[in-house]
């Protein structure tokens, strides 16, 4: 019985290899900008070495309508020069980049692989395609910060989500003093989505009270958006005035409680 189970396991698709693909199903993409479609795949290893794989991306409605192919002559005219593979096929990576997004590039787009050994070695992953949700305008940056207190270190974070890690948005601030420190962080958000962060650190002074802090996001393709936050700086003496009486009340209450228990 154990021998039969072992034989069944080693002859299963997991060990022998099978046609599988993992493609993000939907992406929010900015018109005129770019998008990166994460994609990984596997195929039956006994057919042909990975170096001989012909990678194709096509419209779901017709695999012959290709938006990417190693043979540029086979690519639809509207997509020529706008698509390329970012991953290495030998690593099972079929990630696609598309630039100069047009408002009609909705898809769905599917990955297809061909192994030049016969008709059996061709497969389109039509159940794992991507749709583009068009954004006519870029998303506004999000600003988050704590309370600004005069003379104390203060940070404000500007972040924006995007779907083009090959051409990340650039975040800039309207402040440009030598004492300001800016830290940039780029990280994955969720499958197919990334987040760019810019963290501005400085010590606010009285002159900064009621000033505007503006973060501008510049996207690949020339589109821009910005968010404005009004900075309200608390004076140190006012801040202490709020804290100290509170502590005093707590201390008085504690003393009163001690006398009541005697």
C-alpha positions as CSV (number, residue, x, y, z in Angstrom):
1,X,0.0,0.0,0.0
2,X,2.8,2.4,1.0
3,X,4.6,1.7,-2.3
4,X,1.5,2.4,-4.3
5,X,1.1,5.7,-2.5
6,X,4.7,6.7,-3.2
7,X,4.4,5.8,-6.9
8,X,1.1,7.8,-7.2
9,X,2.8,10.8,-5.5
10,X,5.8,10.9,-7.8
11,X,3.6,10.5,-10.9
12,X,1.3,13.4,-9.9
13,X,1.4,16.8,-11.6
14,X,3.1,18.4,-8.6
15,X,6.2,16.2,-9.3
16,X,5.9,15.8,-13.0
17,X,5.2,19.4,-13.7
18,X,2.0,20.9,-15.1
19,X,0.6,24.0,-16.9
20,X,0.0,26.6,-14.2
21,X,0.1,30.4,-14.0
22,X,-0.3,33.0,-11.3
23,X,-1.4,36.3,-12.7
24,X,-2.9,39.3,-11.0
25,X,-6.6,39.5,-11.9
26,X,-7.1,43.3,-12.0
27,X,-4.9,46.4,-11.8
28,X,-5.7,50.0,-11.4
29,X,-3.6,51.7,-14.1
30,X,-3.0,55.4,-14.8
31,X,-3.7,56.5,-18.4
32,X,-0.5,57.8,-20.1
33,X,1.6,56.1,-17.5
34,X,2.7,52.4,-17.2
35,X,1.8,49.2,-15.5
36,X,3.6,46.0,-14.5
37,X,1.6,42.7,-14.5
38,X,3.2,40.2,-12.1
39,X,3.1,36.7,-13.6
40,X,4.7,33.3,-12.8
41,X,4.3,30.0,-14.5
42,X,5.2,26.3,-14.6
43,X,5.1,23.7,-17.4
44,X,5.7,20.0,-17.8
45,X,9.5,19.9,-17.5
46,X,9.9,16.8,-19.7
47,X,8.8,18.7,-22.8
48,X,11.7,21.1,-23.5
49,X,14.3,23.3,-21.7
50,X,13.1,26.7,-20.4
51,X,15.5,28.5,-22.8
52,X,13.4,27.5,-25.8
53,X,10.2,28.9,-24.4
54,X,8.4,31.4,-26.7
55,X,6.5,33.9,-24.4
56,X,3.4,35.6,-25.7
57,X,0.8,37.9,-24.2
58,X,-2.5,38.2,-26.1
59,X,-6.1,39.3,-26.0
60,X,-8.3,36.8,-24.3
61,X,-10.7,36.9,-27.3
62,X,-8.0,35.7,-29.7
63,X,-4.6,34.3,-29.0
64,X,-3.4,35.4,-32.4
65,X,-4.0,39.1,-31.4
66,X,-0.7,39.5,-29.6
67,X,0.3,42.5,-27.4
68,X,3.7,41.0,-26.7
69,X,5.8,38.4,-28.6
70,X,9.5,37.7,-29.1
71,X,8.7,38.2,-32.8
72,X,7.8,41.9,-33.0
73,X,6.2,41.4,-36.4
74,X,3.4,39.4,-34.8
75,X,2.5,42.1,-32.3
76,X,-0.6,44.3,-32.9
77,X,0.5,47.6,-34.3
78,X,-1.1,49.5,-31.4
79,X,1.2,47.7,-28.9
80,X,4.5,47.7,-30.7
81,X,7.2,49.3,-28.6
82,X,5.0,49.5,-25.6
83,X,5.3,46.1,-24.0
84,X,8.2,43.9,-22.8
85,X,9.0,41.1,-20.4
86,X,10.7,42.1,-17.1
87,X,11.1,38.6,-15.7
88,X,13.4,35.7,-16.8
89,X,11.5,32.8,-18.4
90,X,14.1,30.4,-17.1
91,X,13.0,31.4,-13.6
92,X,9.3,30.8,-14.4
93,X,8.8,34.6,-14.5
94,X,6.5,36.0,-17.2
95,X,6.0,39.5,-15.7
96,X,4.8,42.0,-18.3
97,X,5.4,45.8,-18.5
98,X,3.3,48.1,-20.6
99,X,4.0,51.8,-21.0
100,X,2.1,54.8,-22.5
101,X,-1.2,53.3,-21.3
102,X,-4.1,54.2,-23.4
103,X,-7.7,54.6,-22.2
104,X,-8.8,51.6,-24.3
105,X,-6.0,49.2,-23.1
106,X,-8.5,47.4,-20.8
107,X,-7.8,43.8,-21.7
108,X,-8.3,41.1,-20.6
109,X,-4.7,40.1,-21.5
110,X,-3.5,36.5,-21.1
111,X,-0.1,34.8,-21.1
112,X,0.7,32.0,-23.6
113,X,3.7,29.8,-23.8
114,X,5.0,27.8,-26.7
115,X,7.6,25.0,-26.6
116,X,8.8,24.4,-30.2
117,X,8.4,20.6,-30.2
118,X,4.8,20.1,-31.4
119,X,1.3,21.3,-31.0
120,X,0.9,19.7,-27.6
121,X,3.5,22.0,-26.1
122,X,1.5,25.2,-26.5
123,X,-0.8,26.6,-23.8
124,X,-2.7,29.8,-23.2
125,X,-3.7,30.5,-19.6
126,X,-7.1,32.0,-20.5
127,X,-8.4,31.3,-17.0
128,X,-5.6,33.5,-15.5
129,X,-5.9,36.9,-17.3
130,X,-5.5,40.5,-16.2
131,X,-8.0,43.3,-16.6
132,X,-7.0,47.0,-16.4
133,X,-9.2,49.4,-14.6
134,X,-8.4,52.8,-16.1
135,X,-7.6,55.8,-13.9
136,X,-8.1,59.0,-15.9
137,X,-6.4,61.0,-13.1
138,X,-3.5,60.1,-10.8
139,X,-4.3,59.2,-7.2
140,X,-3.6,62.0,-4.6
141,X,-0.8,61.4,-2.1
142,X,-1.9,60.6,1.5
143,X,-0.3,62.7,4.3
144,X,-0.1,61.4,7.8
145,X,1.6,63.0,10.8
146,X,1.5,63.5,14.6
147,X,1.1,66.7,16.6
148,X,3.7,69.3,15.8
149,X,5.3,70.9,18.9
150,X,7.7,73.8,18.7
151,X,11.3,72.8,19.1
152,X,10.6,69.1,19.1
153,X,11.4,66.6,16.2
154,X,8.4,66.1,13.9
155,X,7.8,63.8,10.9
156,X,5.2,63.8,8.2
157,X,4.8,60.9,5.7
158,X,3.6,61.2,2.1
159,X,2.5,58.0,0.4
160,X,1.0,57.0,-2.9
161,X,0.0,53.6,-4.2
162,X,0.9,52.6,-7.8
163,X,1.2,49.6,-10.2
164,X,4.4,50.4,-12.0
165,X,7.5,49.4,-9.9
166,X,9.7,49.7,-13.0
167,X,9.1,53.4,-13.1
168,X,8.2,54.5,-9.6
169,X,6.5,57.9,-8.8
170,X,8.7,60.7,-7.5
171,X,7.5,62.4,-4.3
172,X,8.7,65.9,-3.6
173,X,8.0,68.5,-0.8
174,X,7.6,72.3,-1.0
175,X,10.1,72.7,1.9
176,X,13.7,72.9,1.0
177,X,15.7,73.8,4.1
178,X,19.1,72.3,4.9
179,X,17.8,71.1,8.2
180,X,15.1,68.9,6.7
181,X,15.8,65.2,6.3
182,X,13.9,63.2,3.7
183,X,13.8,59.4,3.7
184,X,12.3,57.5,0.7
185,X,10.8,54.0,1.1
186,X,9.4,51.7,-1.7
187,X,7.6,48.6,-0.7
188,X,5.1,46.0,-1.8
189,X,1.5,46.7,-0.8
190,X,-0.4,43.7,-2.1
191,X,-0.2,41.5,-5.2
192,X,0.4,43.8,-8.1
193,X,0.4,47.0,-6.0
194,X,3.3,49.0,-4.6
195,X,3.6,52.0,-2.2
196,X,6.0,54.8,-2.4
197,X,6.7,56.7,0.8
198,X,8.6,59.9,1.5
199,X,9.2,60.8,5.2
200,X,10.0,64.4,5.9
201,X,11.6,65.1,9.3
202,X,12.3,68.5,10.8
203,X,12.0,70.5,14.0
204,X,9.1,73.0,13.7
205,X,9.5,76.6,14.9
206,X,7.0,79.3,15.7
207,X,7.3,80.6,12.1
208,X,6.1,77.3,10.8
209,X,2.7,77.7,12.5
210,X,-0.2,77.8,10.0
211,X,2.2,77.1,7.1
212,X,1.3,74.7,4.2
213,X,3.2,71.5,3.6
214,X,2.7,70.2,0.1
215,X,3.6,66.8,-1.2
216,X,3.6,66.3,-5.0
217,X,3.6,63.0,-6.8
218,X,5.0,62.9,-10.3
219,X,4.1,59.7,-12.2
220,X,5.9,58.1,-15.2
221,X,4.3,59.7,-18.3
222,X,4.1,63.2,-16.9
223,X,1.0,63.1,-14.8
224,X,1.1,64.8,-11.4
225,X,-1.0,65.1,-8.2
226,X,-0.5,66.8,-4.9
227,X,-2.0,67.0,-1.4
228,X,-1.8,70.0,1.0
229,X,-1.7,69.9,4.8
230,X,-1.8,72.9,7.1
231,X,0.7,72.7,9.9
232,X,-0.4,73.9,13.3
233,X,2.5,74.1,15.7
234,X,1.8,74.0,19.5
235,X,4.1,76.2,21.6
236,X,6.2,74.3,24.1
237,X,4.9,76.4,27.0
238,X,1.3,75.9,26.0
239,X,1.9,72.2,25.6
240,X,3.5,71.9,29.1
241,X,0.6,74.0,30.5
242,X,-1.8,71.3,29.3
243,X,0.4,68.4,30.7
244,X,1.5,69.8,34.1
245,X,-2.0,70.6,35.6
246,X,-3.1,67.1,34.6
247,X,-0.2,65.6,36.5
248,X,-0.9,67.9,39.4
249,X,-4.5,66.9,39.6
250,X,-3.6,63.3,39.6
251,X,-1.0,63.9,42.4
252,X,-3.5,65.8,44.5
253,X,-6.1,63.1,44.1
254,X,-3.5,60.6,45.2
255,X,-2.6,62.6,48.4
256,X,-6.3,63.1,49.2
257,X,-6.9,59.4,48.9
258,X,-4.0,58.7,51.3
259,X,-5.5,61.1,53.9
260,X,-8.9,59.6,53.6
261,X,-7.6,56.1,54.3
262,X,-5.7,57.2,57.5
